[in-house]
Amino acid sequence: MSKWYLLSGAENDVAIGTKVAIARNVKGYNFTVKLTPDEKYEIADKIDAVLDEKLPGKFVSTPMNEVGRDLQISLAERGIVSPEFISFAEGRTLIMTEDESLSIMVCEEDHLKIQALLPGLELEKAYELSNTLDSVLDEELEFAFDKKLGYLTQCPTNIGTAMRASVTLQLPALAMRGQIGRLSATVAKLGLVLTGAYGEADNPVGSLFQLSNQVTLGISEQAAIENLKSISLSVIEQERALRKELMEDLKFQDILWRSYGTLKNARVISFGEFMEAMAVVKIGVAEGEIKVKHENLNELIFTMQPATLNVENGRSLDRQIRDAKRAEAVREAFGE
């Protein structure tokens, strides 16, 4: 079964992926910070029992202390788990489908974090997947809920819907035109936050940003999803307009074709160098100058990361060997 990031999604020239995460706590247990490792595993066992009965064969449960370090980091690289989740493995369990589109982090900040991950801009579908799984589990486990406050969470800022939805956007044109600061201030006024996916918030690797909802109290899940989708589409259109402008600039064309040459010919390439060149080339692809599928480039964002390459090769690779294998895979993606 193909992983979710190997598939194509809507608006995938700009939108790399969509995540909808729902935090829940099981009634009758202390918040995670006060649980013993045995209590954490007990919660995982209860979740497993429900899933085995209601959705047999769909999920695999893995205690994180049984997972090698490279695989732990690879899971974080691909957005399946948080860096916090792998910082301390004891008592934590990952429950996941084969295609990695649906997962549950057990006893990260809250007892459960249900996550749906899909390619492109697919907020309604991702919400439907996570909400359906939430309902299946709630029927049997009974989540902590207050009629006035909504779902109760360890962090007060998540109380209410306890849902965080985000869209990962690649915005090289907006970044090159110095528009990220203005855009960040604008979306903040609309209840959203724009952060860097990798590296510095205002200058992330490969111009990869996450646009997500901030408000969880006093707003429905559906309203939050609709707001995020509307603003995501507006940002996507701004990025597309600036890409067209850049393609008319001779200096940018020089940068574009140099970047393309790097990806097609490099024998050794770091993840950072690959991401920067790929973000530029993405503009040429979007404007029809370079014949590569967007989903193929988006796939490389996940598969070319350091720990993920180690996992793919079955061992921790020397950095230069890893950079050579990355360069080889990138050349293949460009038909070399």
Secondary structure as GFF3:
##gff-version 3
##sequence-region A 1 336
A	DSSP	three_ten_helix	4	6	.	.	.	ID=ss1
A	DSSP	beta_strand	15	24	.	.	.	ID=ss2
A	DSSP	three_ten_helix	32	34	.	.	.	ID=ss3
A	DSSP	alpha_helix	37	54	.	.	.	ID=ss4
A	DSSP	beta_strand	59	63	.	.	.	ID=ss5
A	DSSP	three_ten_helix	64	66	.	.	.	ID=ss6
A	DSSP	alpha_helix	69	77	.	.	.	ID=ss7
A	DSSP	alpha_helix	83	87	.	.	.	ID=ss8
A	DSSP	beta_strand	93	97	.	.	.	ID=ss9
A	DSSP	beta_strand	102	106	.	.	.	ID=ss10
A	DSSP	beta_strand	112	119	.	.	.	ID=ss11
A	DSSP	alpha_helix	123	141	.	.	.	ID=ss12
A	DSSP	beta_strand	145	146	.	.	.	ID=ss13
A	DSSP	beta_strand	150	151	.	.	.	ID=ss14
A	DSSP	three_ten_helix	156	158	.	.	.	ID=ss15
A	DSSP	beta_strand	163	170	.	.	.	ID=ss16
A	DSSP	alpha_helix	172	176	.	.	.	ID=ss17
A	DSSP	alpha_helix	180	189	.	.	.	ID=ss18
A	DSSP	beta_strand	192	196	.	.	.	ID=ss19
A	DSSP	three_ten_helix	205	207	.	.	.	ID=ss20
A	DSSP	beta_strand	208	213	.	.	.	ID=ss21
A	DSSP	alpha_helix	221	247	.	.	.	ID=ss22
A	DSSP	alpha_helix	250	265	.	.	.	ID=ss23
A	DSSP	alpha_helix	271	286	.	.	.	ID=ss24
A	DSSP	alpha_helix	294	303	.	.	.	ID=ss25
A	DSSP	alpha_helix	306	313	.	.	.	ID=ss26
A	DSSP	alpha_helix	319	333	.	.	.	ID=ss27
###
